Amino acid sequence: MSNKPHLDRKLSLLHATAINMIDMVGIGPFVVLSVVAQIMAGPYFLYAWIAGAVLSYLDAMVWSQLGAALPKAGGSFHFLKEGYGKKWGKLMSFLFVWQTMIQAPLVIASAAIGFSQYANYFFHLSFIQEKIVSGSVVILVIALLYRKIESIGKISVFLWVGVLGTMLWIIIGGVAHGNFMEPIRNINDGFSMQHGFVAALGFASVKTVYSYLGYYNVCHLGGEIKNPSKNIPRSMFISITGIAILYLAMNISVASVLPFQTIVDSKFVVSDYIKALFGQTAGGIATVLILMVAFASLFSATLGYSRIPYAAAQDKSFFSFFKELHPTLHFPHRSLLVLGGIAFVFSLLFRLKEVIDGILAMRIIIQFIGQALGLLLLVKRKGKTFFPWKMPLYPIPLFFAIAIWIGIFFSTGTKMMLSGLAVISLGLVAYFIAKRMKWIGSE
């Protein structure tokens, strides 16, 4: 039995935090900074980044309570299955894995597409050349992940150091410039709490929330985390706190140097900011570092998502093809290769804006809202003593998180909302066909 391939608990709190943070800081904050400023149309665009952090904290409480109690590979798959019980758990967990087979490659593709677009700072790529770059980046990530988990932990820490170094350089430049506090003093210039501001905040928050996604990546790797009941919650809250500080400081730094209209109009706003401070060569170096950050995020996201179809197949709740581990490297190689292959195709087909909105619309109903409701049901059924980590002021943060997720869902727009509902509908059809054909187990 001991010779049978199995997942190894070899990721420490440091590894888990690094994996979360490099997933969170992908290309997102660099490419959506200008978009958020344009939507908010004023110096109060910083409020959209604060809103993203608040939602992340609230939602992380849901993930922490579930992740500490159910530290298994696949994260949300197990949370939904346990939360909804024997009657509905199988269906909800299947729907989550079904949508993961689409939205996870979208997440991976978004980082690859963002990488290729930001590379235009140097190369002025044609559309076809951009797609060649994005596809090649996906292939390289798959190759790097095709190894043992302890090696991946070391690679993650290396990439994490690079991410932190890049962000700190960007921030220190703004502080040294001498006007760092000016955007904070002027944050309310032209501010008015009216319907227009609330609507703009909703649309802008779609972009900022996308930039925070990944704080829960550790839950997908629950079967490989040391001391999971403590390290899973700790890694999430450390990650969100660190990233929120870095994002706000980066935005303040950029706004303290560049005129607001320049921020709105720039396609490479952070590179242009470094260039304005330190010259053309420094701008180029910053761009290389930003591309490295995007690659690191792609690496982390792909790692976490590859565990989900594997976990579901092991439980006989998804297609059995995905249940095998690599015989010597002990990781779900089939799951990694299939998700990577789909992401490769998506990176060739779609544009970044479509991918960002689609990612959120597709995930909110089943994963974020469904998971929060599942926690309510699980607490009612198992009692609070079942959970080694307990949400402060339960269930108030949970209800706030659900309300904000509903607002974000509507802010993605009608087209994306319908796309998300269509994926769920197709998942329902696939589930009942799979059950009838006995491709998945039944209770």
PyMOL commands that set and color helices and strands:
alter all, ss='L'
color gray80, all
select helices_A, chain A and resi 13-24+28-40+43-69+76-118+120-123+127-145+149-177+182-185+195-212+217-220+222-224+228-257+260-265+269-278+280-305+307-314+320-323+333-349+352-382+384-386+396-411+414-436
alter helices_A, ss='H'
color red, helices_A
deselect
rebuild
show_as cartoon
